[in-house]
Amino acid sequence: MKIIEMKKISILIMAICFGGMLKAQQLPQITQYMINNYAVNPSVAGMYDYYQVKTTIRNQWVGIVDAPRTTVLSIYGRKSKNVGLGGLVFNDQTGPTSRIGGTASYTYSFNMTRIVKMSFALSGGFTQFKLTKNGLNIEDKNDPYMQGGDVVRSAPDATFGFNIYSGNKWYFGAAIPQLLSTNLNLIDDDFVRIYNTNDNTSDDVESSGKLAQHIYVLGAYKHSFNTFWSLEPSLLLKTVGAAPLQVDFGLKTTYNDKLWFGMDYRNNGEMAALLGYSIQERYSIGYSYDILSSDMSGYGGGSHEFMIGIRFLAANESEITR
């Protein structure tokens, strides 16, 4: 019976940590993806002739215990005519599990036609996964798997992306985060060997915890009606393994390049309202509120997401190429 309980606990922990491989995404959700688009696809760094910093802070499913909390900080922009640089750090926590990491990217852009350009990007960095055992509610306090300190694993990570764009009118591209599909080996190898030797069932415990490759497709189009008003529809597709395709459709309206508001619809039934303001073309703040789908509405509130941005505008061409 003890072996069976150990197996149940091990499977439960693996399901908590990497349930995304079966039903959902492993990577954090961001509603204002059309604003902090570098967090989705590093190749967009080649579109901007200035550097900018974007911070996204997200509290998901307010009212639900141990709900996800995400912080993302990115800096990106064009270093020269063909080269863009960027970097990103993040912290994502859900219940007893947390992920922190950082990446740096290099983007190369070139002309496809006179007005259309294409860029490729490769980013590399690391991800650290942590499972905090203290405070977990388990049936058997003497379970050997739950003895000792927290589980901490670090692994290299990489993302490949491409982007096709025309000025500030439209762009369309894709990215593959967690490109290396690294195995974190969450369960100690000695424990796995001893457990599988003493277990009478046919199912073996695996020491895996694989970072699955995701595929992100991101695009947006900006249409200006006159000097003051513009409309920008955007689309984000996300898929991983056997998980169902997630589709985000956003619509952002901007007035006088300062005030923007809009909405985002997700194909799981969730909707979000967006609001933001730019100050002197240098500073920007944004807020979004996600409304839970009908099958989740009885468990807690929606999700709050805040964004703060700073642009470092170049005064001339020579300043861009420094």
N, C-alpha and C positions, 0 to 999 in steps of 0.2 A: 504493500500500500504506500509505503514511504517513497519508493521509486516512482510510483505513478503520480504522487503529489508533486515530486520534484519535476517530473516531466511537464505536468500541467503548468507549474509556475514558470518554467523555462519557456514554454510555448507562449504563455501570456506576456512575458516580458518582451519576447521577440515580436509579438503582434503589436504591442504598444510602440516599440521602437521603429519597426519597419513595416507597419501595416500598409504603408503606401505602395509596397510592391504588389499588394493584392487588390486594394480598392481605391487608394487615393494617392495624392502627391507626397513625395518625401520632402520636397522643398517648400519654403513658406509661401503663403498667399499674399499678394499685393494687389489692392484695388486700383491705386493710382499708377498703374503700370505705364500709362501713356505719358506721364510726367517724369517719373524716374525710370525711363525705358532702358537705361544702361544696366539696371539690375536684372533685366530679362535677357538682353542681347548686347554683349560688349562691343560689337561691331558698329553700333550707332555712334560711338565716340568720333568717328571720322566725319560726321555730318556738321559738327559745330566748330566754328572758327574762334572759339573761346573756351576756357575751362570753366567748369561749374561743379558745385558741391550740392548733393541732394541727401537729405536725411529723411528716412521713413520710419515712423514708430507706429506699430499696430498692436492693438489689444483686441483679440478675436473672441467672439461669443461671450460677451460680458455677462456675468452671473453664473456661468458654468465653472465649477471648481477645476483648477489646473488647466484652464483653457490656454491655447497658444498665445505667446507674446513674442513679437518680432521687432528687431531693430536693424536697419540697414543704413550704412553710410557709404556713399559712392562719390568719386571725383573723376571727371573725364573731360576730354576735349581734344582739339587738334593741335599737335605740336608744330607741324609744318604742312605744306600743301598736300602731301600724300600720307602722312603719318599721324595717327591719333594714339593717345595714351590714356590709361585709366586704372583705377583701383577700387576695390570694394572690401568692406569688412561687415560682418553680420553676426547677430546673436539671436538664436531662435530657441525658445523654451516651451515645452509642453509637459506638464506634470513633472515626473521625476527625470525626464530626459531633456537634454539640451545639446545644442550644436552651436559652435562658434567657428569662425573661419575668416580667411582673407584671400584675395586674389589680386593679381596685377595683369593688365592686358596690353597687347600691342595690336594696333589696327593699321592696315595698309589699304589705301583707296586709290582708284584709278578711273579714268573716263571710259565709259562704254560708248556714249555718243556725246554730242556737244553739250547736252543738258542733263544727261543721266550718268550717274556714277555708281560704282560698286565698291564695296569694302569687305575685307576679310579680317577676322580677328581671332587671336588665340590668347586665352588667359590661363594662368597657372597659379596654384596656391595650395592651401591646406584646409582641412576640415577636422575639427576635434569633436568627438561625440562623448557625452558623459551621461551615465545612469547613476542617480543618487539613490542608494539603498535605504538610507535613514528616513524613517517615516512611512515606508511602504507597508501596507496592511496585508500581511500574509498569514496563512493558517498555521504553518509549521515554522516557528522561530528558529529551529535548529537545522533547517534546510542548509546543506553545505554550500549550495549556490549563492545563498544570501549572506554567507559569512564573509568577513574581510571588508575592505574598503570599497569605495565607489568604483564602478567600471569606467575607465577612461581610455579612449582609443583615438589616435591621430592618423590621418591618411592624406596623401597628396591628392589633388583634384585638378581638373582642367575643364575648360569650356571652349568649344569652337563655334564661331558664328559668322554669318555673312549678311550683308545688307545692301539693297539697291535703293537709291534715292535720287530725288531731283530737287536741289535747293532745300527750301523749307516748306515745299508744297506736299510732298508725299514720300513715304518710305515703306519698304516691305522686305522682310528678311526672316531668318531662322537661326536658332542656336541649339546646341546640344550640351547642356550642363552635365556634370558628373560623368565626363567622357571616359574616364579611366575605369569606371565600375569597380572601384576598390573594395576588397573584402575587409571589414573591420575586425573579424574574429572576436566577437563579443564574449563568447564562452571559452574559458581556459581549455587548451587542448588535452591536458591531463584529466580534467573533469569529464570531458566528452568521452575519452577512451575508457575510463573506469565505469562511467554510466552505461555506455553501450555494451560493455562486457557483462554487467550484472543485470541488465534489463532483459526480460523474457519476451518482450513484444518485438514485432518486426520493424517498428519505426525507430530510426536512429535520430538522436539529437545532433544537429549540425552546429559547428562553431562559426557559422556565417553571420553576416549582417551586411549584405552587399549594397553599395551605393548604386542604385539603378540609373541608367542613362534616361534622361528626359528629352523630349523634343518640344521646343517652343517656336511658334510661328507668330510674328508680330508685325503689324502694319498699321498705318494711319494716313489720312488724307486731309489736308487743310484747304478749305474753300473760303475765300474772302468775299463777302457780299458788297462791302463798300469800305470806306476808310475806318469805320468803327467796329463793324461786326464780322466775325468769322465763325465757321462751323467746322469741327474736326471729328469725324467718325474714326474709330479705332477698333482693331480686332486682335485678340490674343487667343491662340489655340495651344493647349497643353496636353501632352499625352505621355504615358510611361507604362511599359509592360502591358499587362492585361487590364489595366485600369481603363474606365470609360473616358472618352475624349471630353475634356473640359473646354468650353467655349465662353469667352468674355467678349461682349460687344459694348463698346463705350461711345458716348456722344458728348462732346465738350463744346460749349459755346463761349466765345471770348468777346468782351466789349473793350474797345480802345486799347487792346494789348495789356490790359490791367486786371479787369475782373473776369473770372471765368466760373462757370457752373455747368453741371451736366449730370449724367447718369451712367450707370454700368449695369448690364444684365448678364447673368451667368446661367448657363443652361441647366443647372441644378435647381433653378427656381429662385435663387437669391438676386436681390437688386440692391443698388447702392446709389446714394446721392453724393455729388461732388461740389465743392465750393472752394474758391481760392482767389488770391489777390497778389499782384506784382507791384513792387515799389521801385520807381526810378529805373526800371529795366535791370535791376541788379539783385533785388531781394524778392523772394516769393514765399508765400505760405499757402498750404492747402489742407483741406479736411474732407474726409469721406466717411459716410456711415452706411454700413451694410445691414440690410434687413434680412433676417433669416428666412429660409424657405419654410413652407407650411409644415413639413415633417420635422423641422427642428425648432419651431417657434415656441413649443411648450417647454423647452429645456433651459432657456436663458434668453438674454437680450442679444442685440446685434453686435457689430464689430466697429470699433473706432480706429481711424487711421489718420495720422498727422504727417504732414510733409513740410520741410523747411529747405529752401534752396538759396544759393548765392552764386551769382555769375561774376567771373573775373574777366571783364570785357577788355579786349585788346584795342589799343589806341591806333595802331597801324600795322601794316604787313610785317615789318621787321620785328615787332614785338611778338607776333605769333610764332615766328621761326626761331626765337631764342631757345 
